[in-house]
Amino acid sequence: MRGVINSLNIIRNNVNMKVLLIGENWCGDCANGVPAFARLAQSFDNWEFKIIGKDDLEDQSILNQYATAGRVK
C-alpha cells in the first residue's frame, strides 16, 4: 500500500519524472503496459518518456539489472 500512496503523491504533486521503458513489440506485458504509461506521461508536461527496444540497446549488460530469476527475458 505504501508504494501506491507514494505513486499517487508523485502524480498529485506533478513531480519531474524520467520514464524509460525497455521492451519489444512481441512482449505481451509491453503490449498491455506501455500504452497506459504513454497516456499517463502525456498528461504531465514535466514527464520525460522514452521507449527503447531491448535489441536496440547499445549496452546489453543494462538488461542484467532487470533479470528475473537470473534470466533476461
N, C-alpha and C positions, 0 to 999 in steps of 0.2 A: 504494500500500500504506500509505503514511503516514496518509492520510485515514481508512482503515479502522481502523488502530490507534488514532488519536485518537478516533474514534467509539466504539470499544469501551471506551476509558478513560472516556469520558463516561458510558456505561451502567454500567460496573462501579463507578465512584465515586459514582453516583447524584447527579450534578451538577444543580443547578436549571436548568431549561430553559423557554423560552417558544417554542412552536412555532406559527407562523401559516401555515396553508395557504390559498392563494388559488386557487380553482378553480370549475368548474361541473359539473353533473351530466352534461352531454353529452360531457365530455372523457374519452377513453379512458384517458389517463395517470392522471387523477384517480381514475377508477373502479378502477384497479389499485392505485395507491399510497396513497390516503387511508385505506382500511381497515387497512392494515399500520401506518401511523403512528398511527392511533387506538388499535389494540391495544397498541402499544408505549407510548404515552402513558398508557394505563390501568394499565400495570404499575408506574408510578412516581408516588408521591404528590406529588413536588415538580416535576412537569412541568405547565406550563400549556399547554393545547392548544386551539386555536380554528380553526374553518373559516369562511371568509367567501367568498361568491360574488363572482366577478370583477365582475359587473354591479352588485353591492351596495356597492362601494367608493365612499365619498364623494369621494375624491381619486383620479381615474383616472390621474393622472400617476405614481402609485406604480408602475403596471404597466410604465412605460418603463424602470425599473431592471432589469427581468427580461425585456426584449425579446430575441428570438432573431433574429439577422441583421437587426437594426433593425426588427423587426416584432413587435408584441404578438399573441400567439395567443389 
